[in-house]
C-alpha cells in the first residue's frame, strides 16, 4: 500500500531535488566565474523553456491532446508582460515586483486565450486541437505583428495601422508592430527563473496528483468510461488546457523580460515544435524527463558551436540518436535489469496480482 | 404523475407478462422506466418498442441471441445513443437531453462488454475516479494543497478501500488496472460503477470469460451488492445459470424487440424464447 504512494512521492521529491541541486551548482559556477557569458545569457531562456516543456506536457501527456501552437500562448504572455512592465515603469519602482506583476498578467491573458480556444475545440474528439492551436500560433503572431501600442498621459493607445497616430500625441511607443517591443528593462534573473520553474513544477505535480488531475487522466485513458463514471469531459479538458496555457503565459513573460527587444516572430511555429520536441524526447507524461530534455536541448546548440556550420546538422543527428536509443528494446531491457539489481523494480508489486499478466518490461 | 405513469404503461403495453417487477417493489415507483424506446441507424431499426420497468431493488436480466440489440439498449438508457423514439424515466425524471455524465449523476452506472478501465492508473485511483462526484474538492485547493485537499484525499482513500472490500480486492489497490487478470478487471469495473452511488447498476456481460466457480462467486456478490446497497441491477448475460439463478425478472430481446418478459420459470418455458434460441442454433 504505502509502496506506490511512497514511490510517487519519492519520485516527485527527486524531481524537486534535481531542480534545486542544478540551481545551486549553476549559481556556484556562475559566482566562481567559470561560466562563459554565452551560457550565462542562456540561463533564463532555459528556465523559460523548462516551464514551457512542463506546461506542454500537461496538455500532451496528461490531457492527451496535441497542441502545435504553444508558442502562441507564450507570445501572449510575453507581450502582456512587456506592456505591463513598461506601463508600470514609473509607478512601481521595484524590479522584482514588476516582474511578478508581469508574470501574473501574462498568465491571466494566456489563460483567457486558452479559454477562447478551448471552449469550442475541446468539445470535439480527435486531432482538432492540434489543428486549431497550429492556426492560433500563426494568428497571434500576425496580430502582434500588426499591433501598435503607445502610452501617454491619457493612457494606453492601440492601433492596428501604424505608430504615427500614437507618436503624434507625444507618448511612448510600447509595441511597434513587427519591430516588437524596444527598450524593455531586463527584469528576469536566473533566481527569478528558478523560482518560476519551482512554481510551475509544483502546480503541475500537484494538479496531477489531485482529484482534478485524476479526472483528466481518466479522460485520457478512456473517454467513454470517464464519461459514464460521471466526469464532465469538456469541463476537465478545459481546466487542464487553460492551466497549461497560463503556465505557458508565465514562461513567456519571464522569457520576454530577459531581453531588451523582443519581436513577435520569435514565437513562431518552430518554437512550438521545439517545445514539443522537449516533451517527446523527455517522455510524454514524464515531467522530470521534459525538464531535463528542455535544459539539455537548449544548451546543446551552444555546446556545438565548435562545429560552426554543421551545428544544426549535429543537433539533428543527436536528436535522432537519442530517439532511437531511448526506444531501443535491448537498451530498455538492460536498464530494466540494472534497476532490478539495485532494487527499484516494480515487479515485486506486480507479483501479487494472482500470477496474472504483468505489464512487463 | 406516478399514477399517470402506471396507467400509461398498462394501457400502452398490453403484454401479459409486463409485471416482472418483484412483489416487494410493486407499489414503489420504478427506478427506471423505458417507454416505447427505439433507435434507427440509417434505415435499420436496431431497437424498437422497448418497454420496461425496473423496481428499486430488483435484479433484472436482459437476454437474447447475439446481435439482438442488448448493448444498444444499455447505450440508449445511458444516452450514449440518442433514442429516435420513446422516453427513459429515471427516478421519475426524463433523461432526454442529458449528457452521459449527467445520466450517471442522475443514477445510472454501468460496466462495459469490452472492459474499459483506466489502465494506466492504479486500482485505487480507478475507484477514486468513480467517487469523483461523491467527494468534491476544487482544482485550486488541489494545486495549493489546502486542508480540504488532504481531508478529501483521505476520504477518497477510506471509501475506495471500503468499496474494494466488496470483492476482497484491497490488497490489489496499488496495482495498475491494466496489469490485473481478466476476472479482477471485470470486478474492478463493477466496483468503480458502484462508487458513483447509482440507483441502477447496468452490467454488460459481467461473467464473460469467467469459469464456473468464478461465475458462482460473482452471482453471490451481485446479490450481496443489491442487499447491501439496496439498488436495482440490470444485467446482460449469456451464461444462463447466472441469469436464471439471480434474476427476478427477465426480458428477452430478439431483433431489437422484446419477445418475452417474465420470471425465470416463465422465460424457460416460453415457446417464443425457445424458438429464438434454438432457431439460432439450427441456423448455425
HADDOCK unambig.tbl for C-alpha pairs under 7 A between the chains (distance, minus, plus):
assign (segid A and resid 1 and name CA) (segid B and resid 173 and name CA) 6.96 0.50 0.50
assign (segid A and resid 1 and name CA) (segid B and resid 174 and name CA) 6.10 0.50 0.50
assign (segid A and resid 4 and name CA) (segid B and resid 174 and name CA) 6.26 0.50 0.50
assign (segid A and resid 203 and name CA) (segid B and resid 143 and name CA) 5.56 0.50 0.50
assign (segid A and resid 206 and name CA) (segid B and resid 142 and name CA) 6.45 0.50 0.50
assign (segid A and resid 206 and name CA) (segid B and resid 143 and name CA) 4.94 0.50 0.50
assign (segid A and resid 207 and name CA) (segid B and resid 142 and name CA) 6.26 0.50 0.50
assign (segid A and resid 207 and name CA) (segid B and resid 143 and name CA) 5.21 0.50 0.50
assign (segid A and resid 210 and name CA) (segid B and resid 142 and name CA) 5.41 0.50 0.50
assign (segid A and resid 211 and name CA) (segid B and resid 137 and name CA) 6.95 0.50 0.50
assign (segid A and resid 212 and name CA) (segid B and resid 139 and name CA) 5.77 0.50 0.50
assign (segid A and resid 214 and name CA) (segid B and resid 129 and name CA) 6.60 0.50 0.50
assign (segid A and resid 215 and name CA) (segid B and resid 129 and name CA) 6.33 0.50 0.50
assign (segid A and resid 218 and name CA) (segid B and resid 118 and name CA) 5.84 0.50 0.50
assign (segid A and resid 221 and name CA) (segid B and resid 118 and name CA) 5.20 0.50 0.50
assign (segid A and resid 221 and name CA) (segid B and resid 119 and name CA) 6.73 0.50 0.50
assign (segid A and resid 221 and name CA) (segid B and resid 120 and name CA) 6.89 0.50 0.50
assign (segid A and resid 222 and name CA) (segid B and resid 116 and name CA) 6.71 0.50 0.50
assign (segid A and resid 222 and name CA) (segid B and resid 117 and name CA) 6.97 0.50 0.50
assign (segid A and resid 222 and name CA) (segid B and resid 118 and name CA) 5.99 0.50 0.50
assign (segid A and resid 225 and name CA) (segid B and resid 116 and name CA) 5.91 0.50 0.50
assign (segid A and resid 225 and name CA) (segid B and resid 117 and name CA) 6.98 0.50 0.50
assign (segid A and resid 227 and name CA) (segid B and resid 100 and name CA) 5.98 0.50 0.50
assign (segid A and resid 227 and name CA) (segid B and resid 101 and name CA) 5.04 0.50 0.50
assign (segid A and resid 228 and name CA) (segid B and resid 100 and name CA) 5.97 0.50 0.50
assign (segid A and resid 228 and name CA) (segid B and resid 101 and name CA) 5.60 0.50 0.50
assign (segid A and resid 228 and name CA) (segid B and resid 104 and name CA) 6.11 0.50 0.50
assign (segid A and resid 228 and name CA) (segid B and resid 109 and name CA) 6.86 0.50 0.50
assign (segid A and resid 229 and name CA) (segid B and resid 101 and name CA) 6.61 0.50 0.50
assign (segid A and resid 229 and name CA) (segid B and resid 104 and name CA) 6.39 0.50 0.50
assign (segid A and resid 229 and name CA) (segid B and resid 109 and name CA) 6.87 0.50 0.50
assign (segid A and resid 229 and name CA) (segid B and resid 130 and name CA) 5.70 0.50 0.50
assign (segid A and resid 229 and name CA) (segid B and resid 193 and name CA) 6.67 0.50 0.50
assign (segid A and resid 229 and name CA) (segid B and resid 196 and name CA) 6.64 0.50 0.50
assign (segid A and resid 230 and name CA) (segid B and resid 101 and name CA) 3.93 0.50 0.50
assign (segid A and resid 230 and name CA) (segid B and resid 102 and name CA) 6.49 0.50 0.50
assign (segid A and resid 230 and name CA) (segid B and resid 104 and name CA) 5.13 0.50 0.50
assign (segid A and resid 230 and name CA) (segid B and resid 105 and name CA) 5.89 0.50 0.50
assign (segid A and resid 230 and name CA) (segid B and resid 133 and name CA) 6.92 0.50 0.50
assign (segid A and resid 231 and name CA) (segid B and resid 101 and name CA) 5.62 0.50 0.50
assign (segid A and resid 232 and name CA) (segid B and resid 101 and name CA) 5.92 0.50 0.50
assign (segid A and resid 350 and name CA) (segid B and resid 175 and name CA) 6.59 0.50 0.50
assign (segid A and resid 353 and name CA) (segid B and resid 172 and name CA) 6.88 0.50 0.50
assign (segid A and resid 353 and name CA) (segid B and resid 180 and name CA) 6.23 0.50 0.50
assign (segid A and resid 356 and name CA) (segid B and resid 180 and name CA) 6.55 0.50 0.50
assign (segid A and resid 356 and name CA) (segid B and resid 181 and name CA) 4.90 0.50 0.50
assign (segid A and resid 357 and name CA) (segid B and resid 179 and name CA) 5.84 0.50 0.50
assign (segid A and resid 357 and name CA) (segid B and resid 180 and name CA) 6.66 0.50 0.50
assign (segid A and resid 357 and name CA) (segid B and resid 181 and name CA) 6.06 0.50 0.50
assign (segid A and resid 358 and name CA) (segid B and resid 179 and name CA) 5.08 0.50 0.50
assign (segid A and resid 359 and name CA) (segid B and resid 179 and name CA) 5.33 0.50 0.50
